[in-house]
């Protein structure tokens, strides 16, 4: 067994550890088992706050393994873990997206829904930590068994819990008989680890074999690491709780301080209110004294009112006598009203007579209206005549429009003739362009011939110069013995150099002439005629290629 991997498990520090702490004691083993199994595909059934799953993922990331990881959970809770809110998943998902989204996925669904998303014999490491009843955990194992690769490693949590309906321990005891390569930890609620039988070569986990001498050492070692991890977690929880309590006390102190300040302000306000009330009481006392003085005046006034009331009563008796007189006058007025009613009836009779006369006038008006209707019909006849005249005008307009259409057609025929003439001009231009192309081709041939001739002359001159240099070298070696001949040869060399200079000048003149021809050619190429004939020259070039083929 590699001591290095065991030491790495001892130094493993989980980046994310959350409550509950049931799995915290197995975090070092989770980091180590990933490195030992090196799974291609890792699946966890039941993740909750992510202590086990994030330990797997962190080990995969730190080891640089190509493992693909999947966590399956509804993140709604069950009868053993209790129900929990979406805040649990939101916090877990944020940490997951930040660190492990490159090789890991969270599948928020039931275990039975998720099983169809995995191929048979594809999972190398499976961790089952869902509902912990015997029936549920057995169903999970049997449902996912076809998805396990040959020699896959399966982990069961809570094999050491025998209360509250937990039944993982019972399934674990049954599986030990059928899978002899297994290992169990009793700390942190227990963790069972087994390997499927008939593991292929290279995938055997020697430390899980029944005859392995390392099992007891691994149990002791990871139990000690788990105890240290749990103790550290609890210390962190205590520290977090202490910090939370301190923050809460500080918040309460700030609230109390603020409350004290508010009470001080309230006392100040109350003192001001008391002073106001005292002033108001003084004002009330003054007002009461004033009211008492006014009451005395009212009492004096009341005596005067009593005298006035007696006088009013006497005046009322006098008014009753006057009322009787007024009643007699009303009776007379009623008699007069009866007479007025009779007069109104006479007036109504007169009105009826007037209405009858009005009816005769209405008949006369109806006759006048009938005459008006006849006059309107005459006017309508006149309007029809006008419409008929306007219809004739419209017909004349249509004839004029037809004449205009004929004139437009004549104009269109003239335009077609002009287009035909312009087409003939274009054909002539194309012929002229073809002639220009032929002329340019001839010029190009002449230029090529000149270039070839000048090149050949230059080559001959260079050969001749080389021969002269060889001859000069040979003559130089004979200088000592043939001074007179050398002088003669020098004169001849001078003559020959003058000839070479003359030939060079001739070559320069020819090069200038070639440059002039090239400028002329560039001018032709840049001209409008050359651009217009470009498609024709391309077409001629395309026709020449097949002709040049053998």
VEXTI-729786 format. One record per residue (C-alpha): residue number from 1; residue in three letters; y, x, z. Coordinates in nm, 3 decimals, decimal comma. Example, Ala and Ser with C-alpha at 12.3 -4.5 7.8 and 13.67 -1.06 7.14 Angstrom:
BEGIN
> 1;ALA;-0,450;1,230;0,780
> 2;SER;-0,106;1,367;0,714
This chain:
BEGIN
> 1;UNK;0,000;0,000;0,000
> 2;UNK;0,346;0,131;-0,090
> 3;UNK;0,547;0,229;0,217
> 4;UNK;0,859;0,226;-0,001
> 5;UNK;0,822;-0,146;-0,073
> 6;UNK;0,762;-0,217;0,296
> 7;UNK;1,071;-0,016;0,388
> 8;UNK;1,274;-0,208;0,127
> 9;UNK;1,158;-0,532;0,292
> 10;UNK;1,279;-0,396;0,627
> 11;UNK;1,621;-0,315;0,482
> 12;UNK;1,649;-0,640;0,285
> 13;UNK;1,960;-0,834;0,386
> 14;UNK;1,975;-1,193;0,263
> 15;UNK;2,308;-1,286;0,106
> 16;UNK;2,268;-1,656;0,189
> 17;UNK;2,111;-1,792;0,510
> 18;UNK;2,181;-2,150;0,612
> 19;UNK;2,049;-2,397;0,869
> 20;UNK;1,778;-2,507;0,930
> 21;UNK;1,614;-2,181;1,042
> 22;UNK;1,248;-2,281;0,988
> 23;UNK;1,206;-2,039;0,692
> 24;UNK;1,437;-1,760;0,813
> 25;UNK;1,151;-1,559;0,971
> 26;UNK;0,974;-1,526;0,632
> 27;UNK;1,274;-1,397;0,430
> 28;UNK;1,163;-1,028;0,447
> 29;UNK;0,814;-1,126;0,326
> 30;UNK;0,967;-1,335;0,042
> 31;UNK;1,157;-1,029;-0,082
> 32;UNK;0,845;-0,810;-0,056
> 33;UNK;0,599;-1,054;-0,220
> 34;UNK;0,820;-1,090;-0,529
> 35;UNK;0,805;-0,713;-0,579
> 36;UNK;0,427;-0,709;-0,526
> 37;UNK;0,337;-1,003;-0,750
> 38;UNK;0,611;-0,937;-1,014
> 39;UNK;0,582;-1,295;-1,142
> 40;UNK;0,683;-1,388;-1,493
> 41;UNK;0,753;-1,743;-1,376
> 42;UNK;0,833;-1,848;-1,016
> 43;UNK;0,857;-2,214;-0,904
> 44;UNK;0,955;-2,354;-0,563
> 45;UNK;0,879;-2,717;-0,468
> 46;UNK;1,123;-2,817;-0,193
> 47;UNK;1,433;-2,601;-0,153
> 48;UNK;1,668;-2,781;0,092
> 49;UNK;1,943;-2,531;0,186
> 50;UNK;1,789;-2,250;-0,024
> 51;UNK;1,684;-1,989;0,236
> 52;UNK;1,345;-1,919;0,073
> 53;UNK;1,456;-1,968;-0,289
> 54;UNK;1,763;-1,747;-0,266
> 55;UNK;1,549;-1,476;-0,100
> 56;UNK;1,317;-1,489;-0,405
> 57;UNK;1,610;-1,482;-0,648
> 58;UNK;1,790;-1,200;-0,466
> 59;UNK;1,472;-0,989;-0,472
> 60;UNK;1,429;-1,058;-0,845
> 61;UNK;1,788;-0,953;-0,913
> 62;UNK;1,777;-0,638;-0,698
> 63;UNK;1,440;-0,531;-0,843
> 64;UNK;1,553;-0,589;-1,202
> 65;UNK;1,249;-0,805;-1,279
> 66;UNK;1,238;-1,030;-1,592
> 67;UNK;1,127;-1,324;-1,375
> 68;UNK;1,239;-1,679;-1,454
> 69;UNK;1,293;-1,890;-1,141
> 70;UNK;1,299;-2,268;-1,095
> 71;UNK;1,376;-2,474;-0,782
> 72;UNK;1,262;-2,838;-0,779
> 73;UNK;1,407;-3,083;-0,523
> 74;UNK;1,586;-3,417;-0,513
> 75;UNK;1,820;-3,282;-0,241
> 76;UNK;1,810;-3,622;-0,073
> 77;UNK;1,578;-3,537;0,219
> 78;UNK;1,255;-3,698;0,345
> 79;UNK;1,102;-3,828;0,668
> 80;UNK;1,045;-3,474;0,803
> 81;UNK;1,366;-3,297;0,697
> 82;UNK;1,579;-3,609;0,739
> 83;UNK;1,827;-3,742;0,487
> 84;UNK;2,129;-3,529;0,394
> 85;UNK;2,442;-3,570;0,186
> 86;UNK;2,539;-3,421;-0,151
> 87;UNK;2,737;-3,155;0,035
> 88;UNK;2,410;-2,960;0,085
> 89;UNK;2,339;-2,946;-0,289
> 90;UNK;2,705;-2,878;-0,375
> 91;UNK;2,715;-2,570;-0,149
> 92;UNK;2,377;-2,443;-0,274
> 93;UNK;2,467;-2,500;-0,639
> 94;UNK;2,797;-2,311;-0,603
> 95;UNK;2,617;-2,001;-0,463
> 96;UNK;2,346;-2,033;-0,730
> 97;UNK;2,589;-2,057;-1,022
> 98;UNK;2,786;-1,758;-0,894
> 99;UNK;2,487;-1,521;-0,856
> 100;UNK;2,162;-1,635;-1,021
> 101;UNK;2,243;-1,871;-1,310
> 102;UNK;2,140;-1,602;-1,560
> 103;UNK;1,766;-1,634;-1,481
> 104;UNK;1,737;-1,939;-1,252
> 105;UNK;1,765;-2,317;-1,284
> 106;UNK;1,791;-2,597;-1,027
> 107;UNK;1,587;-2,907;-1,128
> 108;UNK;1,719;-3,206;-0,931
> 109;UNK;1,421;-3,442;-0,963
> 110;UNK;1,087;-3,528;-0,801
> 111;UNK;0,794;-3,285;-0,816
> 112;UNK;0,592;-3,527;-1,033
> 113;UNK;0,879;-3,562;-1,281
> 114;UNK;0,924;-3,186;-1,307
> 115;UNK;0,556;-3,093;-1,367
> 116;UNK;0,571;-3,203;-1,734
> 117;UNK;0,841;-2,941;-1,804
> 118;UNK;0,601;-2,647;-1,745
> 119;UNK;0,316;-2,526;-1,965
> 120;UNK;-0,039;-2,498;-1,836
> 121;UNK;-0,135;-2,160;-1,686
> 122;UNK;0,227;-2,037;-1,691
> 123;UNK;0,332;-2,007;-1,322
> 124;UNK;0,253;-1,679;-1,143
> 125;UNK;0,406;-1,760;-0,802
> 126;UNK;0,430;-2,114;-0,655
> 127;UNK;0,589;-2,200;-0,319
> 128;UNK;0,514;-2,551;-0,183
> 129;UNK;0,748;-2,675;0,091
> 130;UNK;0,802;-3,048;0,020
> 131;UNK;0,694;-3,350;0,226
> 132;UNK;0,451;-3,210;0,487
> 133;UNK;0,198;-3,492;0,525
> 134;UNK;-0,161;-3,405;0,433
> 135;UNK;-0,169;-3,652;0,145
> 136;UNK;0,167;-3,535;0,001
> 137;UNK;0,098;-3,160;0,013
> 138;UNK;-0,253;-3,205;-0,127
> 139;UNK;-0,113;-3,417;-0,411
> 140;UNK;0,148;-3,148;-0,485
> 141;UNK;-0,115;-2,869;-0,495
> 142;UNK;-0,361;-3,061;-0,715
> 143;UNK;-0,084;-3,183;-0,950
> 144;UNK;0,056;-2,834;-1,008
> 145;UNK;-0,279;-2,648;-1,008
> 146;UNK;-0,323;-2,674;-1,390
> 147;UNK;0,021;-2,513;-1,433
> 148;UNK;-0,085;-2,199;-1,239
> 149;UNK;-0,168;-1,884;-1,433
> 150;UNK;-0,502;-1,710;-1,369
> 151;UNK;-0,471;-1,514;-1,045
> 152;UNK;-0,147;-1,693;-0,947
> 153;UNK;-0,024;-1,666;-0,586
> 154;UNK;0,047;-1,992;-0,394
> 155;UNK;0,245;-2,014;-0,070
> 156;UNK;0,238;-2,305;0,181
> 157;UNK;0,499;-2,336;0,454
> 158;UNK;0,451;-2,509;0,794
> 159;UNK;0,075;-2,441;0,822
> 160;UNK;0,125;-2,391;1,200
> 161;UNK;0,297;-2,728;1,270
> 162;UNK;0,066;-2,994;1,421
> 163;UNK;0,304;-3,274;1,516
> 164;UNK;0,522;-3,552;1,369
> 165;UNK;0,268;-3,629;1,094
> 166;UNK;0,256;-3,273;0,952
> 167;UNK;-0,073;-3,213;0,770
> 168;UNK;-0,027;-2,882;0,586
> 169;UNK;-0,250;-2,710;0,844
> 170;UNK;-0,539;-2,937;0,749
> 171;UNK;-0,511;-2,867;0,375
> 172;UNK;-0,478;-2,495;0,450
> 173;UNK;-0,804;-2,494;0,644
> 174;UNK;-0,978;-2,668;0,352
> 175;UNK;-0,836;-2,423;0,093
> 176;UNK;-0,941;-2,110;0,286
> 177;UNK;-1,307;-2,185;0,215
> 178;UNK;-1,251;-2,214;-0,162
> 179;UNK;-1,004;-1,924;-0,194
> 180;UNK;-1,123;-1,625;0,008
> 181;UNK;-0,828;-1,405;-0,095
> 182;UNK;-0,566;-1,535;0,147
> 183;UNK;-0,336;-1,439;0,431
> 184;UNK;-0,166;-1,652;0,697
> 185;UNK;0,137;-1,594;0,917
> 186;UNK;0,177;-1,798;1,235
> 187;UNK;0,542;-1,718;1,308
> 188;UNK;0,833;-1,935;1,186
> 189;UNK;0,617;-2,251;1,160
> 190;UNK;0,346;-2,059;0,973
> 191;UNK;0,313;-1,947;0,611
> 192;UNK;-0,013;-1,949;0,412
> 193;UNK;-0,052;-1,721;0,109
> 194;UNK;-0,352;-1,734;-0,128
> 195;UNK;-0,447;-1,603;-0,472
> 196;UNK;-0,645;-1,809;-0,720
> 197;UNK;-0,997;-1,684;-0,787
> 198;UNK;-1,092;-1,468;-1,086
> 199;UNK;-0,760;-1,289;-1,114
> 200;UNK;-0,740;-1,083;-1,435
> 201;UNK;-0,733;-0,705;-1,422
> 202;UNK;-0,397;-0,575;-1,309
> 203;UNK;-0,304;-0,901;-1,133
> 204;UNK;-0,534;-0,865;-0,826
> 205;UNK;-0,354;-0,860;-0,494
> 206;UNK;-0,566;-0,616;-0,290
> 207;UNK;-0,381;-0,696;0,031
> 208;UNK;-0,502;-1,059;0,012
> 209;UNK;-0,874;-0,978;-0,012
> 210;UNK;-1,095;-1,093;0,271
> 211;UNK;-1,208;-0,735;0,343
> 212;UNK;-0,857;-0,586;0,331
> 213;UNK;-0,775;-0,372;0,632
> 214;UNK;-0,402;-0,423;0,572
> 215;UNK;-0,387;-0,790;0,670
> 216;UNK;-0,340;-0,737;1,043
> 217;UNK;-0,078;-0,470;0,979
> 218;UNK;0,110;-0,699;0,738
> 219;UNK;0,100;-0,988;0,988
> 220;UNK;0,235;-0,770;1,268
> 221;UNK;0,491;-0,597;1,047
> 222;UNK;0,636;-0,911;0,888
> 223;UNK;0,620;-1,103;1,217
> 224;UNK;0,838;-0,829;1,370
> 225;UNK;1,077;-0,832;1,070
> 226;UNK;1,085;-1,212;1,082
> 227;UNK;1,164;-1,211;1,454
> 228;UNK;1,447;-0,967;1,392
> 229;UNK;1,571;-1,181;1,100
> 230;UNK;1,555;-1,498;1,310
> 231;UNK;1,729;-1,327;1,603
> 232;UNK;2,002;-1,202;1,369
> 233;UNK;2,039;-1,550;1,221
> 234;UNK;2,064;-1,708;1,566
> 235;UNK;2,317;-1,446;1,673
> 236;UNK;2,516;-1,523;1,361
> 237;UNK;2,485;-1,894;1,438
> 238;UNK;2,606;-1,829;1,793
> 239;UNK;2,888;-1,616;1,655
> 240;UNK;2,977;-1,884;1,401
> 241;UNK;2,957;-2,150;1,673
> 242;UNK;3,169;-1,934;1,904
> 243;UNK;3,425;-1,881;1,629
> 244;UNK;3,418;-2,252;1,552
> 245;UNK;3,461;-2,333;1,923
> 246;UNK;3,745;-2,081;1,953
> 247;UNK;3,910;-2,226;1,646
> 248;UNK;3,859;-2,574;1,791
> 249;UNK;4,008;-2,469;2,125
> 250;UNK;4,298;-2,300;1,949
> 251;UNK;4,349;-2,618;1,750
> 252;UNK;4,332;-2,824;2,069
> 253;UNK;4,577;-2,583;2,239
> 254;UNK;4,814;-2,622;1,946
> 255;UNK;4,771;-2,999;1,966
> 256;UNK;4,836;-2,995;2,344
> 257;UNK;5,139;-2,771;2,297
> 258;UNK;5,268;-3,004;2,031
> 259;UNK;5,188;-3,301;2,256
> 260;UNK;5,379;-3,134;2,543
> 261;UNK;5,674;-3,079;2,313
> 262;UNK;5,650;-3,441;2,205
> 263;UNK;5,635;-3,552;2,572
> 264;UNK;5,940;-3,337;2,652
> 265;UNK;6,124;-3,501;2,366
> 266;UNK;5,999;-3,841;2,485
> 267;UNK;6,123;-3,771;2,842
> 268;UNK;6,459;-3,668;2,702
> 269;UNK;6,467;-3,988;2,499
> 270;UNK;6,364;-4,191;2,805
> 271;UNK;6,637;-4,028;3,017
> 272;UNK;6,887;-4,116;2,750
> 273;UNK;6,746;-4,472;2,740
> 274;UNK;6,775;-4,498;3,123
> 275;UNK;7,135;-4,382;3,108
> 276;UNK;7,197;-4,637;2,834
> 277;UNK;7,029;-4,908;3,046
> 278;UNK;7,235;-4,820;3,348
> 279;UNK;7,549;-4,841;3,140
> 280;UNK;7,422;-5,169;2,999
> 281;UNK;7,362;-5,300;3,356
> 282;UNK;7,718;-5,214;3,451
> 283;UNK;7,836;-5,390;3,140
> 284;UNK;7,622;-5,692;3,233
> 285;UNK;7,765;-5,701;3,585
> 286;UNK;8,114;-5,696;3,441
> 287;UNK;8,016;-5,966;3,192
> 288;UNK;7,864;-6,181;3,475
> 289;UNK;8,186;-6,156;3,673
> 290;UNK;8,373;-6,255;3,361
> 291;UNK;8,128;-6,543;3,301
> 292;UNK;8,177;-6,666;3,663
> 293;UNK;8,553;-6,665;3,615
> 294;UNK;8,509;-6,854;3,290
> 295;UNK;8,274;-7,102;3,470
> 296;UNK;8,544;-7,179;3,723
> 297;UNK;8,780;-7,249;3,439
> 298;UNK;8,511;-7,468;3,274
> 299;UNK;8,468;-7,668;3,597
> 300;UNK;8,839;-7,730;3,607
> 301;UNK;8,831;-7,830;3,242
> 302;UNK;8,533;-8,065;3,313
> 303;UNK;8,751;-8,273;3,551
> 304;UNK;9,004;-8,311;3,281
> 305;UNK;8,724;-8,410;3,035
> 306;UNK;8,604;-8,684;3,276
> 307;UNK;8,950;-8,841;3,271
> 308;UNK;8,953;-8,820;2,892
> 309;UNK;8,606;-8,987;2,877
> 310;UNK;8,733;-9,284;3,081
> 311;UNK;9,020;-9,318;2,840
> 312;UNK;8,779;-9,300;2,546
> 313;UNK;8,564;-9,577;2,692
> 314;UNK;8,868;-9,805;2,715
> 315;UNK;8,949;-9,710;2,356
> 316;UNK;8,593;-9,809;2,255
> 317;UNK;8,641;-10,158;2,401
> 318;UNK;8,952;-10,192;2,194
> 319;UNK;8,762;-10,074;1,885
> 320;UNK;8,496;-10,345;1,937
> 321;UNK;8,764;-10,612;1,912
> 322;UNK;8,889;-10,455;1,594
> 323;UNK;8,529;-10,442;1,462
> 324;UNK;8,494;-10,818;1,491
> 325;UNK;8,807;-10,861;1,286
> 326;UNK;8,667;-10,622;1,024
> 327;UNK;8,337;-10,826;1,008
> 328;UNK;8,534;-11,135;0,907
> 329;UNK;8,704;-10,933;0,637
> 330;UNK;8,363;-10,811;0,508
> 331;UNK;8,244;-11,172;0,471
> 332;UNK;8,543;-11,242;0,252
> 333;UNK;8,467;-10,932;0,042
> 334;UNK;8,107;-11,046;-0,012
> 335;UNK;8,227;-11,380;-0,149
> 336;UNK;8,452;-11,189;-0,388
> 337;UNK;8,152;-10,974;-0,495
> 338;UNK;7,954;-11,291;-0,585
> 339;UNK;8,233;-11,395;-0,811
> 340;UNK;8,228;-11,050;-0,975
> 341;UNK;7,851;-11,088;-1,047
> 342;UNK;7,916;-11,406;-1,239
> 343;UNK;8,184;-11,229;-1,437
> 344;UNK;7,938;-10,945;-1,521
> 345;UNK;7,690;-11,196;-1,665
> 346;UNK;7,957;-11,330;-1,895
> 347;UNK;8,029;-10,977;-2,012
> 348;UNK;7,654;-10,917;-2,085
> 349;UNK;7,653;-11,224;-2,311
> 350;UNK;7,945;-11,078;-2,501
> 351;UNK;7,755;-10,748;-2,537
> 352;UNK;7,450;-10,924;-2,689
> 353;UNK;7,674;-11,078;-2,950
> 354;UNK;7,813;-10,737;-3,033
> 355;UNK;7,457;-10,593;-3,068
> 356;UNK;7,368;-10,863;-3,316
> 357;UNK;7,670;-10,767;-3,527
> 358;UNK;7,558;-10,402;-3,508
> 359;UNK;7,215;-10,494;-3,648
> 360;UNK;7,377;-10,634;-3,963
> 361;UNK;7,572;-10,310;-4,003
> 362;UNK;7,242;-10,111;-3,978
> 363;UNK;7,094;-10,315;-4,265
> 364;UNK;7,393;-10,225;-4,477
> 365;UNK;7,340;-9,857;-4,390
> 366;UNK;6,974;-9,872;-4,500
> 367;UNK;7,081;-10,008;-4,837
> 368;UNK;7,325;-9,721;-4,872
> 369;UNK;7,042;-9,476;-4,784
> 370;UNK;6,826;-9,626;-5,062
> 371;UNK;7,105;-9,561;-5,309
> 372;UNK;7,124;-9,202;-5,185
> 373;UNK;6,749;-9,159;-5,242
> 374;UNK;6,788;-9,271;-5,604
> 375;UNK;7,067;-9,019;-5,648
> 376;UNK;6,839;-8,743;-5,503
> 377;UNK;6,567;-8,830;-5,757
> 378;UNK;6,821;-8,791;-6,036
> 379;UNK;6,911;-8,450;-5,899
> 380;UNK;6,538;-8,353;-5,890
> 381;UNK;6,504;-8,446;-6,258
> 382;UNK;6,798;-8,222;-6,336
> 383;UNK;6,629;-7,937;-6,139
> 384;UNK;6,306;-7,982;-6,343
> 385;UNK;6,506;-7,947;-6,662
> 386;UNK;6,659;-7,628;-6,531
> 387;UNK;6,310;-7,495;-6,441
> 388;UNK;6,189;-7,569;-6,792
> 389;UNK;6,481;-7,375;-6,936
> 390;UNK;6,411;-7,079;-6,705
> 391;UNK;6,043;-7,086;-6,815
> 392;UNK;6,152;-7,042;-7,177
> 393;UNK;6,366;-6,748;-7,070
> 394;UNK;6,060;-6,593;-6,898
> 395;UNK;5,860;-6,624;-7,222
> 396;UNK;6,140;-6,443;-7,408
> 397;UNK;6,133;-6,169;-7,142
> 398;UNK;5,755;-6,130;-7,186
> 399;UNK;5,802;-6,087;-7,562
> 400;UNK;6,065;-5,823;-7,496
> 401;UNK;5,824;-5,646;-7,254
> 402;UNK;5,554;-5,646;-7,526
> 403;UNK;5,798;-5,481;-7,766
> 404;UNK;5,873;-5,220;-7,501
> 405;UNK;5,500;-5,154;-7,460
> 406;UNK;5,466;-5,096;-7,835
> 407;UNK;5,759;-4,856;-7,821
> 408;UNK;5,590;-4,669;-7,530
> 409;UNK;5,268;-4,640;-7,731
> 410;UNK;5,465;-4,491;-8,022
> 411;UNK;5,618;-4,240;-7,783
> 412;UNK;5,271;-4,152;-7,649
> 413;UNK;5,150;-4,092;-8,009
> 414;UNK;5,445;-3,858;-8,062
> 415;UNK;5,353;-3,674;-7,737
> 416;UNK;4,992;-3,636;-7,861
> 417;UNK;5,118;-3,489;-8,188
> 418;UNK;5,331;-3,244;-7,991
> 419;UNK;5,030;-3,152;-7,777
> 420;UNK;4,822;-3,098;-8,092
> 421;UNK;5,092;-2,872;-8,234
> 422;UNK;5,112;-2,675;-7,909
> 423;UNK;4,731;-2,641;-7,912
> 424;UNK;4,751;-2,490;-8,261
> 425;UNK;5,017;-2,252;-8,137
> 426;UNK;4,788;-2,153;-7,849
> 427;UNK;4,506;-2,085;-8,097
> 428;UNK;4,745;-1,865;-8,298
> 429;UNK;4,844;-1,683;-7,980
> 430;UNK;4,479;-1,627;-7,895
> 431;UNK;4,419;-1,480;-8,245
> 432;UNK;4,719;-1,257;-8,198
> 433;UNK;4,580;-1,153;-7,859
> 434;UNK;4,245;-1,069;-8,022
> 435;UNK;4,426;-0,850;-8,273
> 436;UNK;4,610;-0,681;-7,990
> 437;UNK;4,279;-0,620;-7,811
> 438;UNK;4,137;-0,459;-8,123
> 439;UNK;4,448;-0,246;-8,159
> 440;UNK;4,429;-0,142;-7,793
> 441;UNK;4,061;-0,059;-7,838
> 442;UNK;4,149;0,165;-8,132
> 443;UNK;4,420;0,335;-7,925
> 444;UNK;4,173;0,385;-7,641
> 445;UNK;3,927;0,543;-7,887
> 446;UNK;4,198;0,777;-8,018
> 447;UNK;4,295;0,874;-7,664
> 448;UNK;3,935;0,943;-7,573
> 449;UNK;3,896;1,160;-7,884
> 450;UNK;4,212;1,350;-7,795
> 451;UNK;4,091;1,396;-7,440
> 452;UNK;3,754;1,516;-7,565
> 453;UNK;3,915;1,760;-7,810
> 454;UNK;4,157;1,897;-7,553
> 455;UNK;3,876;1,933;-7,303
> 456;UNK;3,667;2,125;-7,553
> 457;UNK;3,962;2,352;-7,637
> 458;UNK;4,030;2,419;-7,269
> 459;UNK;3,661;2,504;-7,216
> 460;UNK;3,669;2,742;-7,514
> 461;UNK;3,986;2,903;-7,386
> 462;UNK;3,836;2,945;-7,040
> 463;UNK;3,525;3,102;-7,193
> 464;UNK;3,745;3,327;-7,404
> 465;UNK;3,953;3,424;-7,100
> 466;UNK;3,634;3,504;-6,909
> 467;UNK;3,517;3,727;-7,196
> 468;UNK;3,854;3,899;-7,200
> 469;UNK;3,835;3,961;-6,827
> 470;UNK;3,489;4,109;-6,870
> 471;UNK;3,612;4,323;-7,155
> 472;UNK;3,916;4,437;-6,951
> 473;UNK;3,687;4,531;-6,665
> 474;UNK;3,468;4,726;-6,901
> 475;UNK;3,769;4,902;-7,050
> 476;UNK;3,902;4,984;-6,703
> 477;UNK;3,582;5,177;-6,628
> 478;UNK;3,647;5,386;-6,942
> 479;UNK;4,011;5,466;-6,851
> 480;UNK;3,939;5,811;-6,726
> 481;UNK;3,785;5,929;-7,049
> 482;UNK;3,974;5,715;-7,296
> 483;UNK;4,344;5,701;-7,195
> 484;UNK;4,469;5,659;-7,552
> 485;UNK;4,210;5,391;-7,622
> 486;UNK;4,308;5,229;-7,294
> 487;UNK;4,671;5,215;-7,400
> 488;UNK;4,571;5,055;-7,728
> 489;UNK;4,350;4,813;-7,546
> 490;UNK;4,634;4,728;-7,308
> 491;UNK;4,855;4,648;-7,605
> 492;UNK;4,577;4,432;-7,749
> 493;UNK;4,535;4,265;-7,410
> 494;UNK;4,904;4,187;-7,401
> 495;UNK;4,879;4,033;-7,746
> 496;UNK;4,584;3,827;-7,635
> 497;UNK;4,764;3,713;-7,316
> 498;UNK;5,052;3,594;-7,534
> 499;UNK;4,802;3,401;-7,742
> 500;UNK;4,656;3,254;-7,422
> 501;UNK;5,007;3,156;-7,305
> 502;UNK;5,071;2,991;-7,642
> 503;UNK;4,740;2,808;-7,617
> 504;UNK;4,826;2,701;-7,256
> 505;UNK;5,161;2,569;-7,372
> 506;UNK;4,981;2,377;-7,646
> 507;UNK;4,741;2,233;-7,386
> 508;UNK;5,036;2,137;-7,162
> 509;UNK;5,206;1,960;-7,453
> 510;UNK;4,881;1,776;-7,528
> 511;UNK;4,849;1,679;-7,159
> 512;UNK;5,209;1,546;-7,167
> 513;UNK;5,126;1,348;-7,480
> 514;UNK;4,814;1,207;-7,309
> 515;UNK;5,027;1,109;-7,004
> 516;UNK;5,273;0,933;-7,237
> 517;UNK;4,987;0,746;-7,399
> 518;UNK;4,859;0,644;-7,054
> 519;UNK;5,205;0,517;-6,956
> 520;UNK;5,218;0,320;-7,280
> 521;UNK;4,874;0,179;-7,200
> 522;UNK;4,985;0,084;-6,845
> 523;UNK;5,291;-0,090;-6,991
> 524;UNK;5,066;-0,286;-7,225
> 525;UNK;4,833;-0,374;-6,933
> 526;UNK;5,125;-0,496;-6,723
> 527;UNK;5,271;-0,705;-7,005
> 528;UNK;5,234;-1,085;-7,016
> 529;UNK;5,030;-1,068;-7,337
> 530;UNK;4,782;-0,833;-7,173
> 531;UNK;4,739;-1,064;-6,872
> 532;UNK;4,699;-1,366;-7,099
> 533;UNK;4,428;-1,191;-7,299
> 534;UNK;4,244;-1,068;-6,987
> 535;UNK;3,987;-1,354;-6,994
> 536;UNK;3,928;-1,285;-7,369
> 537;UNK;3,874;-0,915;-7,307
> 538;UNK;3,631;-0,991;-7,026
> 539;UNK;3,441;-1,226;-7,256
> 540;UNK;3,433;-0,957;-7,531
> 541;UNK;3,309;-0,704;-7,275
> 542;UNK;3,035;-0,943;-7,167
> 543;UNK;2,933;-0,988;-7,532
> 544;UNK;2,931;-0,610;-7,593
> 545;UNK;2,693;-0,540;-7,303
> 546;UNK;2,395;-0,726;-7,457
> 547;UNK;2,471;-0,562;-7,792
> 548;UNK;2,466;-0,212;-7,636
> 549;UNK;2,126;-0,270;-7,476
> 550;UNK;1,834;-0,099;-7,667
